[in-house]
Amino acid sequence: MKGFHCAFAGHPLGEYSALASIADVLHISALVDLVFHRGITMQHAVERGSEDRSNYAMCVVNPSRISPTFSDAALREVVDSIATISGSLLEIVNYNIEVSILTSLGILLEF
């Protein structure tokens, strides 16, 4: 990361929609502006190569689709092991629904 300090850079877009539609905290035009500026900020927060690609990726993992017995703890162990062996960034960054969907972030590696 380049060191941007933004209050909105990591919040899911669904939270903004909820603030606008359910909580009536944001007017729709403010929501559109906020989401646009969030996208621009996140686009510039990570260094990019000549093809405008970063070296980072995200994926969503549903442990129950791996195996009915595969748990959050098992996924944590896999993620930690890969990070340790590769010496690279790999983290679970969001637990959306307990024992269902997790988001992982890491550096792209070639093997």
C-alpha positions in Angstrom: 0.0 0.0 0.0 1.2 3.5 -0.7 0.1 4.9 2.6 -3.2 6.6 1.9 -5.2 7.4 4.9 -8.9 7.2 4.1 -11.8 6.6 6.4 -13.8 4.8 3.6 -11.1 2.8 1.8 -12.0 -0.6 3.2 -15.7 -0.6 3.9 -17.9 -2.9 1.8 -20.2 -1.2 -0.7 -23.2 -2.8 0.9 -22.6 -0.7 4.1 -22.9 2.4 2.0 -26.1 1.2 0.4 -27.6 0.4 3.8 -26.7 3.9 5.0 -28.4 5.4 2.1 -31.5 3.2 1.8 -32.3 1.9 5.2 -30.7 4.3 7.7 -31.4 7.3 5.5 -28.0 8.7 6.5 -26.8 9.4 3.0 -28.7 10.9 0.1 -28.3 8.8 -3.1 -26.2 11.5 -4.8 -23.8 11.6 -1.8 -23.7 7.8 -1.9 -22.7 7.8 -5.6 -20.0 10.4 -5.0 -18.6 8.5 -2.0 -18.5 5.1 -3.8 -16.9 6.7 -6.8 -14.2 8.4 -4.7 -13.7 5.2 -2.7 -13.1 3.3 -5.9 -10.6 5.9 -7.2 -8.7 5.9 -3.9 -8.5 2.1 -3.8 -7.4 2.1 -7.4 -4.5 4.4 -6.6 -3.6 2.9 -3.2 -1.7 0.0 -4.6 1.2 0.3 -6.9 0.6 -1.0 -10.4 2.8 -2.2 -13.2 3.1 -1.1 -16.8 -0.1 -3.0 -17.7 -2.0 -1.3 -14.8 -2.2 -4.5 -12.8 -1.3 -4.8 -9.1 0.4 -7.8 -7.6 -2.5 -8.4 -5.2 -5.6 -10.5 -5.5 -8.7 -11.4 -3.5 -10.8 -14.5 -3.4 -13.9 -15.6 -1.6 -13.8 -19.0 0.1 -16.8 -20.9 1.3 -15.4 -23.7 3.6 -18.6 -25.7 3.5 -18.1 -26.2 -0.3 -14.6 -27.6 0.3 -16.0 -30.2 2.7 -18.8 -30.4 5.2 -16.2 -30.8 8.0 -13.9 -28.0 6.7 -14.1 -25.2 9.3 -13.0 -21.6 9.6 -10.1 -22.9 11.8 -9.0 -25.3 9.1 -9.0 -22.5 6.5 -7.1 -20.3 8.9 -4.5 -23.1 9.2 -4.2 -23.5 5.5 -3.9 -19.7 4.9 -1.3 -19.4 7.7 0.7 -22.3 6.3 0.8 -20.9 2.8 1.8 -17.5 4.1 4.6 -19.0 6.2 5.9 -21.3 3.4 5.8 -18.7 0.7 7.0 -15.8 2.9 4.3 -13.7 1.3 1.2 -11.8 2.4 -1.8 -13.9 2.7 -4.6 -13.0 5.2 -8.2 -13.7 5.9 -9.5 -10.1 5.8 -13.2 -10.6 6.3 -15.7 -13.0 7.9 -18.9 -12.3 6.0 -21.0 -15.1 7.4 -19.7 -17.4 10.2 -18.8 -20.8 8.9 -19.8 -19.8 5.4 -17.9 -17.1 3.5 -14.5 -15.6 4.1 -12.5 -13.2 2.0 -8.7 -13.7 1.6 -6.2 -11.3 0.3 -2.7 -12.1 -0.9 0.2 -11.4 -3.3 0.1 -13.2 -6.6 2.9 -15.8 -6.9 4.0 -17.9 -9.8 4.9 -21.6 -9.0 
